[in-house]
Amino acid sequence: MKKTLLLLILLQLGAYTIYAQESDNEYEAENEEGFEHHQIGVMIGHAHIDEGHDVGDNRWLVVPMVSLNYNYWFNKNWAVGLHTDFILETYEIQKETNEGESEILERELPIAPALMAAYKPGEHFTFMLGAGEEFAKEEDLFLIRGEVEYSLELPKAFELGAAIGYDLRFDEYDSWVLAIGVSKLF
């Protein structure tokens, strides 16, 4: 009697396990069918540039910018992307040299692409971190970029987003960006 009861329990547990695996596979197949891996977007905003960080004259320049972003989503939470910021003005940065003197660094229409890793823990917020280079006629600068974006889904796989980001350029200057834009998933 004990052997029969044990055999029935094992068969029942086996049936639950098989059913659960089939249900999980069906769920994954349903979600993968409608899942869009590619996302391209454009954002417009303003870059706030720290002009006098090293010389004590903490003025901030505010210049217009456009950002073109591409993300590849591995799943609903993780992505990797290329985010490129285009500053639409030429500006000058005042900085202090090693000898304690002031120096002017001109930046003529810089372009700053960065390779980004993105994590979206829920429905609206996306947290991004990456590294890149700011290219300008005068000199190229390495940067670390962090961004937070809040997005809302729109019909036909579009998203409306607002973002705040910070670019850290070691030994040069920092900037932060506030932007709004739209993206398309496909």
LOGU-62786 format. One record per atom (N, C-alpha, C): residue number from 0; chain; atom name; x, y, z. Coordinates in steps of 0.1 Angstrom, whole numbers, plus 5000, padded with zeros to 4 digits. Layout:
# LOGU-62786
  vomi  mivex  fikol     X     Y     Z
   NUM      A     CA     X     Y     Z
...
This chain:
# LOGU-62786
  vomi  mivex  fikol     X     Y     Z
     0      A      N  5008  4988  5000
     0      A     CA  5000  5000  5000
     0      A      C  5009  5013  5000
     1      A      N  5019  5013  5008
     1      A     CA  5028  5024  5009
     1      A      C  5035  5027  4995
     2      A      N  5039  5016  4988
     2      A     CA  5046  5017  4975
     2      A      C  5036  5022  4965
     3      A      N  5024  5018  4965
     3      A     CA  5014  5023  4956
     3      A      C  5011  5038  4958
     4      A      N  5010  5042  4971
     4      A     CA  5007  5056  4974
     4      A      C  5019  5065  4970
     5      A      N  5031  5060  4972
     5      A     CA  5044  5067  4968
     5      A      C  5044  5068  4953
     6      A      N  5041  5058  4946
     6      A     CA  5041  5058  4932
     6      A      C  5031  5068  4926
     7      A      N  5019  5068  4932
     7      A     CA  5009  5078  4928
     7      A      C  5013  5092  4930
     8      A      N  5019  5095  4942
     8      A     CA  5024  5108  4945
     8      A      C  5035  5112  4935
     9      A      N  5044  5103  4932
     9      A     CA  5055  5107  4922
     9      A      C  5049  5109  4908
    10      A      N  5039  5101  4904
    10      A     CA  5033  5103  4891
    10      A      C  5026  5117  4891
    11      A      N  5019  5120  4902
    11      A     CA  5012  5133  4902
    11      A      C  5022  5145  4901
    12      A      N  5033  5144  4909
    12      A     CA  5043  5154  4909
    12      A      C  5050  5155  4895
    13      A      N  5052  5144  4888
    13      A     CA  5057  5144  4875
    13      A      C  5048  5151  4865
    14      A      N  5035  5148  4867
    14      A     CA  5025  5154  4858
    14      A      C  5025  5170  4860
    15      A      N  5026  5174  4872
    15      A     CA  5027  5189  4875
    15      A      C  5039  5195  4869
    16      A      N  5050  5188  4870
    16      A     CA  5063  5193  4864
    16      A      C  5062  5194  4849
    17      A      N  5057  5184  4842
    17      A     CA  5055  5184  4828
    17      A      C  5046  5196  4824
    18      A      N  5035  5197  4831
    18      A     CA  5025  5207  4827
    18      A      C  5031  5221  4829
    19      A      N  5039  5223  4840
    19      A     CA  5045  5236  4843
    19      A      C  5055  5239  4832
    20      A      N  5063  5230  4827
    20      A     CA  5073  5232  4817
    20      A      C  5066  5236  4804
    21      A      N  5055  5229  4800
    21      A     CA  5048  5233  4788
    21      A      C  5042  5247  4789
    22      A      N  5036  5250  4801
    22      A     CA  5030  5263  4803
    22      A      C  5041  5274  4802
    23      A      N  5053  5272  4808
    23      A     CA  5063  5282  4807
    23      A      C  5068  5284  4792
    24      A      N  5069  5273  4785
    24      A     CA  5074  5274  4771
    24      A      C  5063  5281  4763
    25      A      N  5050  5278  4765
    25      A     CA  5040  5286  4758
    25      A      C  5040  5300  4761
    26      A      N  5042  5304  4774
    26      A     CA  5043  5318  4778
    26      A      C  5055  5325  4772
    27      A      N  5066  5319  4771
    27      A     CA  5078  5325  4765
    27      A      C  5076  5327  4750
    28      A      N  5070  5317  4744
    28      A     CA  5067  5318  4729
    28      A      C  5058  5329  4726
    29      A      N  5047  5331  4734
    29      A     CA  5038  5342  4732
    29      A      C  5045  5355  4734
    30      A      N  5053  5356  4744
    30      A     CA  5060  5369  4747
    30      A      C  5070  5372  4736
    31      A      N  5077  5362  4731
    31      A     CA  5088  5365  4722
    31      A      C  5082  5369  4708
    32      A      N  5070  5364  4705
    32      A     CA  5064  5368  4692
    32      A      C  5062  5383  4690
    33      A      N  5057  5389  4701
    33      A     CA  5054  5404  4700
    33      A      C  5065  5412  4705
    34      A      N  5077  5407  4709
    34      A     CA  5087  5414  4715
    34      A      C  5096  5421  4705
    35      A      N  5098  5434  4706
    35      A     CA  5105  5442  4696
    35      A      C  5119  5444  4702
    36      A      N  5130  5440  4695
    36      A     CA  5143  5441  4700
    36      A      C  5150  5454  4697
    37      A      N  5147  5461  4686
    37      A     CA  5153  5473  4681
    37      A      C  5145  5485  4685
    38      A      N  5153  5495  4689
    38      A     CA  5146  5508  4693
    38      A      C  5155  5519  4688
    39      A      N  5149  5529  4680
    39      A     CA  5156  5540  4676
    39      A      C  5148  5553  4680
    40      A      N  5155  5563  4684
    40      A     CA  5148  5575  4689
    40      A      C  5156  5587  4687
    41      A      N  5149  5598  4688
    41      A     CA  5155  5612  4687
    41      A      C  5150  5620  4699
    42      A      N  5159  5627  4705
    42      A     CA  5155  5636  4716
    42      A      C  5161  5650  4713
    43      A      N  5154  5660  4718
    43      A     CA  5158  5674  4718
    43      A      C  5159  5679  4732
    44      A      N  5168  5688  4734
    44      A     CA  5169  5694  4748
    44      A      C  5180  5704  4749
    45      A      N  5185  5706  4761
    45      A     CA  5196  5715  4764
    45      A      C  5206  5708  4772
    46      A      N  5219  5711  4768
    46      A     CA  5230  5707  4776
    46      A      C  5235  5718  4785
    47      A      N  5236  5716  4797
    47      A     CA  5241  5725  4807
    47      A      C  5256  5722  4810
    48      A      N  5264  5732  4806
    48      A     CA  5279  5729  4806
    48      A      C  5285  5737  4817
    49      A      N  5293  5731  4825
    49      A     CA  5300  5737  4836
    49      A      C  5312  5744  4830
    50      A      N  5311  5757  4830
    50      A     CA  5322  5765  4823
    50      A      C  5334  5769  4832
    51      A      N  5332  5770  4845
    51      A     CA  5343  5775  4853
    51      A      C  5346  5766  4865
    52      A      N  5344  5754  4864
    52      A     CA  5346  5744  4875
    52      A      C  5359  5746  4882
    53      A      N  5370  5747  4874
    53      A     CA  5383  5747  4880
    53      A      C  5388  5760  4884
    54      A      N  5381  5771  4880
    54      A     CA  5386  5784  4883
    54      A      C  5377  5792  4893
    55      A      N  5367  5785  4899
    55      A     CA  5359  5792  4909
    55      A      C  5348  5800  4904
    56      A      N  5346  5802  4891
    56      A     CA  5336  5810  4885
    56      A      C  5324  5801  4880
    57      A      N  5317  5794  4889
    57      A     CA  5308  5784  4886
    57      A      C  5296  5789  4877
    58      A      N  5298  5793  4865
    58      A     CA  5288  5796  4856
    58      A      C  5284  5784  4847
    59      A      N  5272  5783  4844
    59      A     CA  5267  5772  4835
    59      A      C  5263  5778  4822
    60      A      N  5268  5772  4811
    60      A     CA  5263  5776  4797
    60      A      C  5252  5766  4794
    61      A      N  5242  5771  4788
    61      A     CA  5230  5763  4783
    61      A      C  5230  5764  4768
    62      A      N  5232  5752  4762
    62      A     CA  5232  5752  4747
    62      A      C  5223  5741  4742
    63      A      N  5217  5743  4730
    63      A     CA  5207  5733  4724
    63      A      C  5215  5721  4720
    64      A      N  5208  5710  4721
    64      A     CA  5214  5697  4716
    64      A      C  5203  5688  4711
    65      A      N  5207  5678  4703
    65      A     CA  5199  5668  4697
    65      A      C  5206  5655  4700
    66      A      N  5198  5645  4703
    66      A     CA  5204  5631  4706
    66      A      C  5197  5621  4697
    67      A      N  5206  5613  4691
    67      A     CA  5201  5602  4683
    67      A      C  5205  5589  4690
    68      A      N  5195  5581  4693
    68      A     CA  5198  5569  4702
    68      A      C  5193  5556  4695
    69      A      N  5201  5546  4696
    69      A     CA  5197  5532  4692
    69      A      C  5200  5523  4703
    70      A      N  5190  5514  4706
    70      A     CA  5191  5504  4716
    70      A      C  5187  5490  4710
    71      A      N  5195  5480  4715
    71      A     CA  5191  5466  4712
    71      A      C  5187  5459  4725
    72      A      N  5174  5455  4726
    72      A     CA  5169  5450  4738
    72      A      C  5170  5434  4738
    73      A      N  5178  5429  4747
    73      A     CA  5180  5414  4748
    73      A      C  5167  5408  4754
    74      A      N  5161  5415  4763
    74      A     CA  5148  5410  4769
    74      A      C  5141  5423  4774
    75      A      N  5130  5422  4781
    75      A     CA  5123  5434  4785
    75      A      C  5130  5443  4795
    76      A      N  5141  5438  4801
    76      A     CA  5149  5445  4811
    76      A      C  5162  5450  4807
    77      A      N  5169  5444  4798
    77      A     CA  5183  5447  4795
    77      A      C  5185  5450  4780
    78      A      N  5193  5461  4778
    78      A     CA  5197  5465  4765
    78      A      C  5211  5471  4764
    79      A      N  5216  5471  4752
    79      A     CA  5228  5478  4749
    79      A      C  5226  5488  4738
    80      A      N  5232  5500  4738
    80      A     CA  5229  5509  4728
    80      A      C  5240  5519  4725
    81      A      N  5238  5527  4714
    81      A     CA  5247  5538  4710
    81      A      C  5239  5550  4711
    82      A      N  5242  5559  4720
    82      A     CA  5236  5572  4722
    82      A      C  5245  5583  4718
    83      A      N  5241  5591  4708
    83      A     CA  5250  5601  4702
    83      A      C  5244  5615  4704
    84      A      N  5251  5624  4712
    84      A     CA  5246  5638  4714
    84      A      C  5253  5647  4704
    85      A      N  5245  5656  4698
    85      A     CA  5250  5666  4689
    85      A      C  5248  5680  4696
    86      A      N  5258  5687  4699
    86      A     CA  5257  5700  4705
    86      A      C  5256  5710  4693
    87      A      N  5246  5719  4693
    87      A     CA  5243  5727  4681
    87      A      C  5249  5741  4682
    88      A      N  5259  5743  4690
    88      A     CA  5265  5756  4692
    88      A      C  5280  5754  4694
    89      A      N  5288  5764  4691
    89      A     CA  5302  5764  4695
    89      A      C  5303  5772  4708
    90      A      N  5311  5767  4717
    90      A     CA  5312  5774  4730
    90      A      C  5326  5773  4735
    91      A      N  5329  5781  4745
    91      A     CA  5343  5781  4751
    91      A      C  5341  5777  4766
    92      A      N  5351  5769  4771
    92      A     CA  5352  5765  4785
    92      A      C  5365  5771  4791
    93      A      N  5363  5777  4802
    93      A     CA  5375  5782  4809
    93      A      C  5380  5772  4819
    94      A      N  5392  5769  4819
    94      A     CA  5398  5759  4828
    94      A      C  5411  5763  4833
    95      A      N  5416  5757  4844
    95      A     CA  5428  5760  4850
    95      A      C  5439  5750  4846
    96      A      N  5451  5755  4842
    96      A     CA  5462  5746  4838
    96      A      C  5469  5741  4851
    97      A      N  5479  5732  4849
    97      A     CA  5487  5727  4860
    97      A      C  5495  5738  4867
    98      A      N  5498  5749  4859
    98      A     CA  5506  5760  4865
    98      A      C  5497  5770  4872
    99      A      N  5484  5768  4873
    99      A     CA  5476  5777  4880
    99      A      C  5470  5788  4872
   100      A      N  5473  5788  4859
   100      A     CA  5468  5798  4850
   100      A      C  5455  5794  4843
   101      A      N  5447  5804  4839
   101      A     CA  5434  5801  4832
   101      A      C  5437  5799  4817
   102      A      N  5429  5790  4811
   102      A     CA  5431  5786  4797
   102      A      C  5417  5785  4791
   103      A      N  5415  5789  4779
   103      A     CA  5402  5788  4772
   103      A      C  5402  5776  4763
   104      A      N  5393  5767  4764
   104      A     CA  5391  5755  4756
   104      A      C  5379  5757  4747
   105      A      N  5381  5759  4734
   105      A     CA  5369  5761  4725
   105      A      C  5364  5747  4720
   106      A      N  5351  5746  4719
   106      A     CA  5345  5733  4715
   106      A      C  5336  5737  4703
   107      A      N  5339  5733  4691
   107      A     CA  5332  5737  4679
   107      A      C  5322  5725  4675
   108      A      N  5309  5727  4678
   108      A     CA  5299  5717  4674
   108      A      C  5303  5703  4677
   109      A      N  5306  5700  4690
   109      A     CA  5310  5686  4693
   109      A      C  5299  5676  4692
   110      A      N  5304  5664  4688
   110      A     CA  5295  5652  4687
   110      A      C  5300  5642  4697
   111      A      N  5291  5636  4705
   111      A     CA  5295  5628  4716
   111      A      C  5288  5614  4716
   112      A      N  5293  5604  4709
   112      A     CA  5287  5591  4710
   112      A      C  5291  5583  4722
   113      A      N  5283  5575  4728
   113      A     CA  5286  5567  4739
   113      A      C  5279  5553  4738
   114      A      N  5287  5543  4741
   114      A     CA  5281  5529  4742
   114      A      C  5275  5528  4755
   115      A      N  5262  5524  4756
   115      A     CA  5255  5524  4768
   115      A      C  5249  5511  4771
   116      A      N  5249  5507  4784
   116      A     CA  5241  5496  4789
   116      A      C  5229  5501  4796
   117      A      N  5217  5495  4794
   117      A     CA  5205  5500  4799
   117      A      C  5198  5489  4807
   118      A      N  5192  5493  4818
   118      A     CA  5184  5484  4827
   118      A      C  5170  5490  4829
   119      A      N  5160  5483  4826
   119      A     CA  5146  5488  4828
   119      A      C  5139  5479  4838
   120      A      N  5139  5483  4851
   120      A     CA  5133  5474  4861
   120      A      C  5118  5472  4861
   121      A      N  5111  5482  4856
   121      A     CA  5097  5482  4856
   121      A      C  5091  5487  4842
   122      A      N  5080  5494  4843
   122      A     CA  5073  5497  4831
   122      A      C  5078  5511  4825
   123      A      N  5083  5520  4833
   123      A     CA  5085  5534  4828
   123      A      C  5100  5538  4829
   124      A      N  5107  5535  4840
   124      A     CA  5121  5541  4841
   124      A      C  5131  5532  4835
   125      A      N  5141  5538  4829
   125      A     CA  5153  5531  4823
   125      A      C  5165  5538  4829
   126      A      N  5175  5530  4834
   126      A     CA  5187  5535  4839
   126      A      C  5198  5531  4830
   127      A      N  5207  5540  4826
   127      A     CA  5217  5537  4816
   127      A      C  5231  5543  4821
   128      A      N  5241  5535  4817
   128      A     CA  5255  5539  4821
   128      A      C  5264  5535  4809
   129      A      N  5273  5543  4806
   129      A     CA  5282  5540  4795
   129      A      C  5294  5549  4793
   130      A      N  5302  5547  4783
   130      A     CA  5314  5555  4781
   130      A      C  5315  5558  4766
   131      A      N  5322  5569  4763
   131      A     CA  5323  5573  4749
   131      A      C  5334  5583  4747
   132      A      N  5332  5591  4736
   132      A     CA  5342  5601  4733
   132      A      C  5335  5613  4727
   133      A      N  5339  5625  4731
   133      A     CA  5334  5637  4725
   133      A      C  5344  5642  4715
   134      A      N  5339  5642  4702
   134      A     CA  5347  5646  4691
   134      A      C  5344  5661  4687
   135      A      N  5355  5669  4686
   135      A     CA  5354  5683  4682
   135      A      C  5367  5686  4674
   136      A      N  5367  5696  4666
   136      A     CA  5378  5700  4657
   136      A      C  5391  5702  4666
   137      A      N  5389  5708  4678
   137      A     CA  5400  5712  4686
   137      A      C  5407  5700  4693
   138      A      N  5399  5691  4699
   138      A     CA  5405  5680  4706
   138      A      C  5394  5670  4710
   139      A      N  5397  5657  4711
   139      A     CA  5387  5647  4715
   139      A      C  5389  5644  4730
   140      A      N  5377  5642  4736
   140      A     CA  5377  5640  4751
   140      A      C  5369  5628  4754
   141      A      N  5375  5619  4763
   141      A     CA  5369  5607  4768
   141      A      C  5358  5611  4778
   142      A      N  5347  5604  4778
   142      A     CA  5336  5607  4787
   142      A      C  5329  5595  4793
   143      A      N  5324  5596  4805
   143      A     CA  5315  5586  4811
   143      A      C  5301  5593  4812
   144      A      N  5291  5585  4808
   144      A     CA  5277  5591  4807
   144      A      C  5268  5582  4815
   145      A      N  5259  5589  4823
   145      A     CA  5248  5582  4830
   145      A      C  5235  5589  4827
   146      A      N  5225  5581  4825
   146      A     CA  5212  5587  4821
   146      A      C  5201  5580  4828
   147      A      N  5190  5587  4831
   147      A     CA  5177  5581  4836
   147      A      C  5166  5586  4826
   148      A      N  5158  5577  4821
   148      A     CA  5147  5581  4812
   148      A      C  5134  5576  4818
   149      A      N  5124  5584  4817
   149      A     CA  5110  5580  4820
   149      A      C  5103  5580  4807
   150      A      N  5096  5569  4804
   150      A     CA  5090  5567  4791
   150      A      C  5075  5562  4792
   151      A      N  5067  5566  4783
   151      A     CA  5053  5562  4782
   151      A      C  5051  5555  4769
   152      A      N  5044  5544  4769
   152      A     CA  5041  5537  4756
   152      A      C  5030  5545  4749
   153      A      N  5032  5546  4736
   153      A     CA  5022  5552  4726
   153      A      C  5017  5541  4717
   154      A      N  5007  5543  4709
   154      A     CA  5002  5533  4699
   154      A      C  5013  5531  4689
   155      A      N  5012  5519  4683
   155      A     CA  5020  5515  4671
   155      A      C  5035  5514  4675
   156      A      N  5038  5509  4687
   156      A     CA  5052  5507  4692
   156      A      C  5060  5519  4693
   157      A      N  5054  5531  4695
   157      A     CA  5062  5543  4698
   157      A      C  5062  5545  4713
   158      A      N  5072  5553  4717
   158      A     CA  5074  5557  4731
   158      A      C  5077  5572  4732
   159      A      N  5071  5578  4742
   159      A     CA  5075  5592  4745
   159      A      C  5083  5592  4757
   160      A      N  5095  5599  4757
   160      A     CA  5104  5598  4768
   160      A      C  5109  5612  4772
   161      A      N  5113  5613  4785
   161      A     CA  5120  5624  4790
   161      A      C  5132  5619  4798
   162      A      N  5143  5625  4795
   162      A     CA  5156  5620  4801
   162      A      C  5164  5631  4807
   163      A      N  5172  5627  4817
   163      A     CA  5182  5635  4823
   163      A      C  5195  5627  4823
   164      A      N  5206  5634  4819
   164      A     CA  5218  5627  4818
   164      A      C  5230  5635  4823
   165      A      N  5241  5629  4826
   165      A     CA  5253  5636  4831
   165      A      C  5265  5630  4824
   166      A      N  5273  5639  4818
   166      A     CA  5286  5635  4811
   166      A      C  5297  5640  4820
   167      A      N  5306  5631  4823
   167      A     CA  5318  5634  4831
   167      A      C  5330  5633  4821
   168      A      N  5337  5644  4819
   168      A     CA  5349  5644  4811
   168      A      C  5361  5647  4821
   169      A      N  5369  5637  4823
   169      A     CA  5379  5639  4833
   169      A      C  5389  5650  4830
   170      A      N  5393  5658  4840
   170      A     CA  5402  5669  4839
   170      A      C  5398  5679  4829
   171      A      N  5386  5680  4825
   171      A     CA  5381  5690  4815
   171      A      C  5369  5697  4820
   172      A      N  5357  5692  4817
   172      A     CA  5345  5699  4822
   172      A      C  5334  5688  4822
   173      A      N  5323  5691  4829
   173      A     CA  5312  5682  4830
   173      A      C  5300  5689  4824
   174      A      N  5290  5681  4821
   174      A     CA  5277  5687  4816
   174      A      C  5266  5678  4820
   175      A      N  5254  5684  4820
   175      A     CA  5242  5676  4822
   175      A      C  5232  5680  4812
   176      A      N  5223  5670  4808
   176      A     CA  5213  5672  4798
   176      A      C  5199  5669  4802
   177      A      N  5190  5678  4798
   177      A     CA  5176  5675  4800
   177      A      C  5169  5675  4786
   178      A      N  5163  5664  4783
   178      A     CA  5157  5663  4769
   178      A      C  5144  5655  4769
   179      A      N  5137  5657  4758
   179      A     CA  5124  5650  4756
   179      A      C  5124  5645  4742
   180      A      N  5118  5633  4740
   180      A     CA  5118  5628  4726
   180      A      C  5109  5616  4724
   181      A      N  5110  5611  4712
   181      A     CA  5101  5600  4708
   181      A      C  5110  5589  4702
   182      A      N  5106  5576  4704
   182      A     CA  5113  5565  4699
   182      A      C  5104  5555  4693
   183      A      N  5109  5546  4684
   183      A     CA  5101  5536  4678
   183      A      C  5107  5522  4680
   184      A      N  5099  5513  4684
   184      A     CA  5104  5499  4686
   184      A      C  5100  5491  4673
   185      A      N  5110  5483  4669
   185      A     CA  5107  5475  4657
   185      A      C  5114  5462  4658
